[in-house]
């Protein structure tokens, strides 16, 4: 699913790897960071050539990946085979909540994504960090997110039907 050669993919994977190798204090600071950012975030901005116009989106991305990266984890949460939509379906995000996430715009959408990621973080595991970055950088591209959510939801329902 992810193309490592794209700038977005390269940045997304690099930030996830930096968080995995960071010390617990830097991870905690990234989880709590507000508009001022964190040392880990600003190091990535400088290292990856993130423009000032993109800083807000990448700051949100970094905070969300930090939320998914426990202090004790030393490997990246990146799992290229687990899209956000499928991870949310597996985690039990209701269709109503998912529909609200898709419909939200601006800061409300950022909040909805953060709530969904916090739910995923409680469940543990990883996800395709490139897919997460794309969801943040291109919020109007809801089709990819919806397709993966409903594909996984239907797949789980099919398995339940076969088990019954």
N, C-alpha and C positions, 0 to 999 in steps of 0.2 A: 504494500500500500504506500509506504513512504519512499520518496526518491531522495536518497542521501545527497545527491549532487545539487539539489536546490538550496538556495540561501536560507529559506525558512526551515527546511529539514536539518540543514547543518547546524543552524543556531539552536533549534529545539533540542536536538540530540546532545549538543555540547553543553547546554545549560543543565539538562537532566544529569549528565555525567558529572558536571562540576558540583551539583548538589549532592550526588551520591558520595563523592570523595571529600566533601566538606566536613569540617569538624562539627560536632553537635551544636555548638554555640552559633556558628554561621547558619546552620540549617534553621535553628530556632529564630534567629534574627530575620531570615528570609520569609519564614512563615508569618511573622508579625509585621513585616514592613508595610509602611504606609506610603504616602506620596514622596517621601524623602528617599525611598529606596533602602538598600542595605549594601554593605561592603561587597558581598558576593555578587549582587546584581550589577553594581557599577564596574566591577572587574570584568564581568561578561560583556557589558556595553562596550567597554574599551577594546577588549580582546576580539569581539565578533563584529565590530563596526556597526553597531545598531545606531540608527540615526535618531536625532532628537524627536522627530515626528513619530517614530515608532516606540519610543521609550515607554509610554503608558501601557501599550499592549504587551510589550515584553515584560514589563514589571508585573502585570497581572499574571501572565504565563508563569513567570518565575515563582511567584507566591503560590500559585496552584500546584506546581510541581513540588515545591517545598512541602506543601500540606500532604502530598501523597508520599513523601520520602521520610520515613521515620528516622529519628536520630540514630538508631542502631543499624540502619541499612547502609551498606557500603557498595551496593550495586545499583545501577540505574533502574528506574521504574519503567523504562522504555520497553514496550512489548509491541512490535510492529503488527502482530496478529490480533490485537485487541483494541478495536476502535472505541472512541468515547461512547458512541451510541450503543454498541453491543455491551460494553462494560456497565452502562447505566441500566440497560434491560436486565442483565444478569444480577445486578445489585438490587433490583426490585423497584426502581423508580417508576411511579405510577404514570399511566398515559396522560392523566390530567396535568400532573406536574411537568411532564416532558413537553406537553403542548404549551404550557405557560412559558417554559424556557425558550421554545422556538419562537413564540410570539413577542417576547420581550425585546426591547430595543434600548440602546444606550447603557447608562449605568444600571438600569434594572436588569438588563441581560447579563452584565458582568456579575451582578449579585446572584442571579439564578445559576449561572455556571459555577460560581464559587460554592453555593449551597450543594449543588450536585457533586462537585469534586470532594467536598467535605464528607458527603455520604460515602463516596467511593473509598476515601481514605480510611474510614472506619472499617470497611469490609476488607481492606488490604489488597495486595496485588499490584499489577502494573497496568499500563495502557499505552497506546500509540501516542507518544508525546508530540509527534508531528501533526497528527490529527487534532490534538488539543490546540496546538499553535494555530493551525488553520482556522479552527472554530473561533478563536479570539481575533485573529487578524482579518478575517473575512466573515463578519457576523451575519451578512445577508445570504450567505451560501448555506442555507438550512437544509437543503435537499440531501446532501451527503450524510449529515448527522441523522436526519429522519430515516433515511434508507437503512442505515446500519442498525438503528434502534429497532425499527419494526421488523427487519430481517431477523434479528436475534430474538425478539419477542415471539415472532411466529415460529421460529425454530424451536424455542423452548416449549411453546404450546403444543407443537407437533410431537415432541418427545413425551410430554405429559399424556397426550392422547394415546400414544402407542403403549405407554406403561400401564394405562388403565384397562 
